Amino acid sequence: MAKLVKAKEELEKKSYDGIIYRIKSKSERLLVLKAELDVGAETNVYEHEGEEVRILLEGEIECIIGDEIYTMKEGDALWHPSNVPHKIKNVGNKKAVYITIGTPSTFI
């Protein structure tokens, strides 16, 4: 059965240190979250099973994946295996907003 989550809705919300995670969809195999990072905010380093696609909607971020740094601007997308240590940092001058789609649903 399909599950529609409207734009202003979320299944779950977590926030800390200038970062808000909004779970938009979650199943046993898939997670879709919307993240908002204040200027200068950065995530913890994560390493877990699976793979992810990140799509930047607003702002500018650096995605540190292993030893590589990928600078993303609005509209860019990045795929990476989740078992490589990774973190995100807002390097722009405004709030950054991105969508992450991960499988399996292991992040939050």
N, C-alpha and C positions, 0 to 999 in steps of 0.2 A: 504494500500500500504506500502511496506517495505521501509526503509530509511537506507542506508549504509553511515556511517561516517568513512572515512579512518583514519589510525593511526595518521597522522600529521594534521588532521582536527578537528575542534570543532565547536559546534553551538554557544557557548558563552564562554567567559573567564572572570573571576574575580580574582583579586589578592589583597592581603594586608598582611602586617606584616609577610613576609616569607612564605606565603601560596598562592598557585595558584589553583583555581578550574577551570576545563575545562568540560563544559557540552558536553557530547558525544551523548546523546540521551534524548529526552524529549517529552512526550505526556501529555494528560490530567490526566492520571493515573500512569505514571511511569517516573522516572528520573534516568539517569545513568551519574555519574560524575567521573572524574579522579582528584584526589587531590595530590598535591605535597607539602610537608612540609619540610622546611629547618631544620637543626639540632636545637633542642630546641624550635621550633615554636609550638604553640598550638592554637586550634580553640576557638571561643567563645563557650559559653554553649548554646545549642539549645534544644528546646522542641516544638514539633509540631505534628500534626496528622499523623498517619500512622505507617509504619514499614520500617526497613532498613536492608540490608545485606552489610557488608564491607569485602572486600578481599584485603589483603596486598600483594602488588607485590614486593616492595623493602623496606629494612630498618626494623625498629622496632618502634612500637607505643604503647602508652597506650590509651585505650578507657575507659573513665570514664562514666559509665552508672548508674545514680542514685548514690548509695553509693558503688557500686562495681567497681573495677579496673581490666581490662582485658589487659594483655600484649600480643601483637600480634607480631609474627615473620613472615618472608616471607612465603607466601603460606597459612597462617591462614585465616579463615573466621569467622565472628561474625554476628549473627542476634540479633536485639533488637527492641522493640517497640519504636517509635519515640516520644511518649508522655512522656517518662521518660527523665529528663534532661541528656544531653550527650555532651561530648567534646572529642577531640583527641589531643594527644601530641606526638611529635617526641622525643623519649627517646634514640634513637640510635646515632651513630657517623657518619651517612651519611644521605643524603636526604631520606625521606620516601615517597613512592608512593602507593596510594591505590585507589580502585574502590569502590564507594558506589552506590548501587541500592536501590532506595526508592520508596515507593508507599503510598499515591498518590504523585504527583509531587509538593511538597510544600516547598522544601528547598530553591531554588533560583528562 
